[in-house]
Amino acid sequence: MDEKRFLQLEKQVTQHGHALQTIQPGFPSGPQSIHRRLALPIPLGSLSIGATTWLLGLLILHARGTKSPQGVILTGLPFGAFFTLLCGVGELFSGNTFGCALYLNVGAIIFGLCLPFLPWTTVTSAFGALENGNAKAAVEDVDVATGMYLLVIWGTLFVLLIAAQRTAISVVSGLLTINLVAITLGIGLMTGSEACLTAGGAFLITVSFILFYNATALLLLEVGHPLARYMPLGSLAPKQHAH
């Protein structure tokens, strides 16, 4: 191997010929695109979480007479859990600490919510055994445990909300709504309050629209679509001053 060529430093570029950037934006909402080797995972993560929250919100609000939120696993496992965790791993390798923490935590939270509905986990049957086969009492126990779970992970969501203060208004509003979801659903499941459950379902549908908006705006910004200027994200990042 030619030692001179081995020691020569070359400028790293993306597949489109742009200079590779190693900065760590929490949410690239400015007019300039961030040129990375890995694709920006925010649109995929937003769509995956948004599809899950939308379906769960409809189930909790008893749309079309549904009685159980068990159907959330249809989007919760492939979209809300797997794709979101994949986005978090991508952010890990790209060096984005906030994105990694956000997607890995949210993906794990959604996966945890799906576990009681999976027969092979035997979560519900274990509660049923403790209640001597009383199915109604077992369901109530699962609801209380899920409510406690939501209130515990609310601490994680609150930390992410604080850390998002330098990202964008759309991100902060989405995380704030998710925090309200954890609080209202947690209290509703633990106490059986229909008012809290209804509020939680409404917040879930609200956050899904916020996430769909974020994904659409970033996809348009990525390709330079003229409609991107009409879908602001509200950057909260400090302005760069020329020296």
C-alpha positions in Angstrom: 0.0 0.0 0.0 1.3 3.5 -0.9 2.1 5.1 2.5 1.7 8.6 1.1 -1.8 7.9 -0.2 -2.7 6.1 3.1 -1.8 9.2 5.1 -3.6 11.6 2.7 -6.7 13.2 4.2 -9.7 13.4 1.9 -12.8 15.5 2.3 -15.9 13.4 3.2 -18.9 13.9 1.1 -22.5 12.5 0.9 -23.8 10.5 -2.0 -25.0 13.8 -3.6 -21.6 15.4 -3.4 -22.3 17.7 -0.5 -19.8 18.2 2.3 -20.5 15.7 5.1 -21.7 17.6 8.2 -21.1 16.2 11.7 -23.1 18.8 13.6 -25.8 17.5 15.9 -29.1 19.3 15.3 -32.0 18.2 17.5 -34.4 19.1 14.7 -33.2 20.6 11.4 -36.0 23.1 10.9 -34.0 25.9 9.3 -33.9 26.8 5.6 -30.7 24.8 5.0 -30.7 21.1 4.7 -28.4 19.0 6.9 -26.2 16.8 4.7 -25.7 13.4 6.4 -24.6 10.0 5.2 -27.6 8.4 7.0 -31.1 9.5 6.0 -32.9 11.9 8.3 -35.1 9.6 10.5 -37.5 12.2 11.8 -40.1 11.7 9.1 -40.2 7.9 9.5 -40.2 8.2 13.3 -43.0 10.8 13.2 -45.2 8.7 10.9 -44.6 5.5 12.9 -45.5 7.1 16.2 -48.3 9.1 14.7 -50.0 6.0 13.2 -49.8 4.3 16.6 -51.2 7.2 18.6 -54.0 7.8 16.1 -55.2 4.2 16.2 -54.8 4.0 20.0 -56.7 7.2 20.4 -59.6 5.9 18.3 -59.7 2.7 20.3 -59.7 4.5 23.6 -62.6 6.7 22.4 -64.5 3.6 21.4 -64.7 4.5 17.7 -67.2 2.2 15.9 -68.1 0.6 19.2 -64.7 -0.9 20.0 -64.4 -2.2 23.5 -60.7 -3.1 23.8 -57.5 -1.2 22.9 -55.9 -4.6 22.0 -55.9 -3.6 18.3 -53.1 -1.1 18.9 -50.6 -3.9 18.3 -51.5 -3.8 14.6 -49.5 -0.5 14.3 -47.8 -0.5 17.7 -45.4 -3.4 17.0 -44.3 -2.8 13.4 -44.6 1.0 13.3 -44.5 2.4 16.8 -42.0 0.0 18.2 -39.8 -1.5 15.5 -39.5 1.4 13.1 -39.1 3.9 16.0 -36.3 1.8 17.6 -34.7 1.6 14.2 -34.7 5.4 13.9 -33.1 5.6 17.4 -30.3 3.2 16.3 -29.7 5.3 13.2 -29.4 8.5 15.3 -27.0 6.6 17.6 -24.6 6.0 14.7 -25.1 9.5 13.2 -24.1 11.1 16.6 -27.4 12.8 17.4 -27.8 12.3 21.1 -31.2 13.9 21.4 -32.6 11.9 18.5 -31.2 8.7 19.8 -32.7 9.3 23.3 -36.1 10.3 21.9 -36.7 7.5 19.4 -35.2 4.7 21.6 -37.2 5.8 24.6 -40.5 6.3 22.7 -40.1 3.0 20.8 -39.4 1.1 24.0 -42.5 2.7 25.7 -44.8 1.7 22.8 -43.4 -1.8 22.8 -44.0 -2.0 26.6 -47.6 -1.0 26.0 -48.1 -3.7 23.5 -46.7 -6.5 25.7 -49.9 -7.2 27.7 -51.8 -7.8 24.5 -49.4 -10.5 23.2 -50.5 -14.0 24.3 -47.0 -15.4 24.5 -46.0 -12.9 27.2 -48.7 -14.4 29.5 -49.0 -11.1 31.3 -52.8 -11.1 31.3 -53.0 -14.8 32.2 -50.6 -14.2 35.1 -52.9 -11.6 36.6 -55.8 -14.0 36.0 -54.1 -16.7 38.0 -53.6 -14.2 40.9 -57.3 -13.5 40.7 -58.3 -17.2 40.7 -59.5 -17.0 37.1 -61.6 -14.0 37.5 -61.3 -12.4 34.0 -62.8 -9.1 35.0 -60.6 -8.6 38.0 -57.6 -9.6 35.9 -58.4 -6.9 33.3 -58.7 -4.4 36.1 -55.3 -5.4 37.5 -53.7 -5.0 34.1 -55.3 -1.6 33.7 -54.0 -0.4 37.0 -50.5 -1.8 36.2 -50.5 -0.1 32.8 -51.6 3.2 34.5 -48.7 2.9 36.9 -46.4 2.2 33.9 -47.6 5.3 32.1 -47.0 7.5 35.2 -43.5 6.1 35.7 -42.5 6.7 32.1 -43.9 10.2 32.2 -40.7 11.1 34.0 -38.7 10.0 30.9 -41.1 12.0 28.6 -40.7 15.1 30.8 -36.9 14.9 30.6 -37.2 14.7 26.8 -39.6 17.7 26.8 -37.0 19.8 28.7 -34.2 18.6 26.4 -36.3 19.6 23.3 -36.3 23.4 24.1 -33.6 24.0 21.5 -35.3 22.0 18.7 -38.5 23.4 17.2 -42.0 24.6 18.3 -43.6 21.6 16.6 -41.4 19.1 18.5 -42.0 20.8 21.8 -45.8 20.9 21.2 -45.8 17.2 20.2 -43.8 16.2 23.3 -45.9 18.3 25.5 -49.0 16.6 24.2 -47.4 13.2 24.7 -46.7 14.1 28.3 -50.4 15.0 28.8 -51.3 11.6 27.2 -49.2 9.8 29.8 -50.7 11.7 32.7 -54.3 11.5 31.7 -54.3 7.9 30.5 -52.2 6.9 33.6 -54.7 8.4 36.0 -57.7 7.2 33.9 -56.5 3.6 33.9 -55.6 3.6 37.6 -58.8 5.2 38.8 -61.2 4.1 36.1 -62.1 7.8 35.3 -63.8 7.9 31.9 -63.2 11.7 31.7 -59.4 11.1 31.9 -59.5 8.3 29.4 -61.5 10.5 27.0 -59.0 13.3 27.4 -56.2 10.9 26.8 -57.8 9.6 23.6 -58.2 13.2 22.4 -54.6 14.1 23.2 -53.5 10.9 21.3 -55.3 12.0 18.1 -54.0 15.6 18.6 -50.3 14.4 18.8 -50.8 12.2 15.7 -51.7 15.2 13.6 -48.7 17.2 15.0 -46.4 14.3 14.1 -47.9 13.9 10.6 -47.4 17.7 10.1 -43.7 17.4 11.1 -43.1 14.5 8.8 -44.8 16.2 5.8 -42.9 19.5 6.4 -39.5 17.7 6.6 -40.1 15.6 3.6 -41.0 18.7 1.6 -38.0 20.5 2.9 -35.7 17.6 2.0 -36.6 17.7 -1.7 -36.8 21.5 -1.8 -40.6 21.5 -2.6 -42.0 25.1 -2.8 -44.8 24.1 -0.4 -42.2 23.7 2.4 -42.2 27.5 3.0 -45.9 27.3 4.0 -45.3 24.6 6.6 -43.0 26.2 9.2 -41.6 24.2 12.0 -40.7 27.1 14.3 -37.0 26.6 14.9 -35.9 27.2 18.5 -32.2 26.8 17.8 -30.0 29.8 18.6 -29.1 31.9 15.6 -25.6 31.8 14.3 -24.0 35.2 14.3 -21.2 36.0 11.8 -17.9 37.0 13.4 
